[in-house]
């Protein structure tokens, strides 16, 4: 299952609103580990595609066969791509690709949101 959404509107780089409001494009891929013939190959193909698109790993966490990986890529015009790969022990998982005008402060808030469940 692949879900894609695009958003429009003005995004001022000095805007103090939530980083969630700065997302201009969102793609989501769901891999069902039980229904996919070879989920490991799906994730390998996705990782190869991310490397080919020059994404750099921001951080990753592994536990058993499961993992969470966050990657980013700076583009021109202050647009940044952020990818998140979440793989469970059964090989299934989620992939999110966000695009937006994120600042360094936005990135810090994103990192805090992943570390602190009380954050935005």
PyMOL commands that set and color helices and strands:
alter all, ss='L'
color gray80, all
select helices_A, chain A and resi 19-22+39-52+76-78+104-115
alter helices_A, ss='H'
color red, helices_A
select strands_A, chain A and resi 2-6+23-31+56-63+66-74+80-87+93-100
alter strands_A, ss='S'
color yellow, strands_A
deselect
rebuild
show_as cartoon
